[in-house]
Amino acid sequence: MYDIKPVKERIFDFWSNFSIWFGADFGIAVIWAGALLTPYLSLKEALLVIILGHLLGNAVMSLIAVEGQRTGLPTMVLSRAPLGGKGSVLPSILNYLQLIGWTAIMLIVGGKALDVIFPGTYRLWILILGILVTLWTLSGPERWRWLEKLSVVLLGILSVWLLYVIFSKYSFSELWNRPGEGGLPLLIALDLVIAMPLSWAPTIADYSRMAKSERDAAWGTYLGHLAGSAFCYFLGALSNIAVKQPDPISIIATYGLGIPAMLMVLVSTLNTTFMDIYSAAITWKNINPRANAKTQVILVGVLGTLLALVFPVDKYESFLLLIGGAFVPLAAIMITDFFLVNKGRYEVESLLEDRKVKVRGIISWLIGFLLYLGLTMEALIGVKVPVLSDLGNSIGASIPVFLISAIIYYLLERWGE
């Protein structure tokens, strides 16, 4: 389970996969993302974009989940197929760094939310959350199964309760029929939604490789993430229209949720962040196969906690999203290579022994990555790129980059035969 070689014991059933991905994006950060959609969009428009974005993005997640289940290999090892063993090192380094960064961000978000409920405890909560999530990760996949299933039940109860609180304070009919203020094109809104499932692309097979069957991997991943992430997006959009607060921490303060909110923040932070830590450790083993994964779990947990304590990491979220742009084209070429070029089969041993740099894959990936940077740089960090920035502000980045990267890779592979 802590190695990059094929998993021999498949222990995750449908509900195990469902639970992991339900919890992955059930939390404050995704509520925040949903709040970005309103009041620019009406609640009707927001719901449409949320559903469509997750239907499309989760399809990508499920395809990579199938790759992991069939081969028993983690995601970054699978990336060796189109990029080569040495070619996969650069995206692995980017993934390792972004996962440490996201660990810190999740601890900051959780710490701030709990500080609202218990003022003056921000740094203490970061330490507590950092220790808990590292221990959760070290507990291993065998224990994740029941821990995650238990957390799904708890989060489900809390989410129903939270909806009851909202609708006891506000009229659903009035919120549903309230018009949007405009200023956010639907395609950009769709890009904001679809980016969430695609951001998990470099980690998906790390978990689906432990699935008992392809159906468990594909549908557990698809439906679990759909239920958890889409609900939190909708909750954020609904709350922002009702309370006029895009910050979910302010929403918690407005509702005065107290202990139930603390449980939601605590469980959702653990559910999301342990995946960042575990996948960072497995990613490092793709760079250095001799590394000890459990040592890496501790190291990543410590680094993420220190980063959250020392630096205002939330200010670097845009930079991390730019790094994340590397994985939209990577997901595209991985899916194209596995299902179209290699007809759904890999020689596992050859991937583990691969020491090549596959030029066609690297070229396709770099073109897609650079295109993503050009389309999103103005929106994320305020740097305008001629032509591309205007285009990105009109059509978004994730969908066009995914399609262009897949087409370029497929054509280069066919041309190179």
Buried (B, 14 or more C-beta within 10 A) or exposed (E): BBEBBBBEEBBBBBBBBBBBBBBBBBBBBBBBBBBBBBBBBBBEBBBBBBBBBBBBBBEBBBBBBBBBBBBBBBBBBBBBBBBBBBBBBBBBBBBBBBBBBBBBBBBBBBBBBBBBBEEEBBEEBBBBBBEBBBBBBBEBBEEBBEBBBEBBEBBBEBBEEBBEBBEEEBEEEEBEEBEBEEEBBEBBBBBBBBBBBBBBBBBBBBBBBBBBBBBBBBBBBBBBBBBBBBBBBBBBBBBBBBBEBBBBBBBBBBBEBEEBBBBBBBBBBBBBBBBBBBBBBBBBBBBEEEBBBEEBBBBBBEBBBBBBBEEEBEEBBBBBBBBBBBBBBBBBBBBBBBBBBBEEEBEBEEBBEBEEBBEBBBEBBBBBBBBBBBBBBBBBEEEEBEEBBEBBBEBBBBBBBBEBBBEBBBEBBEEEE
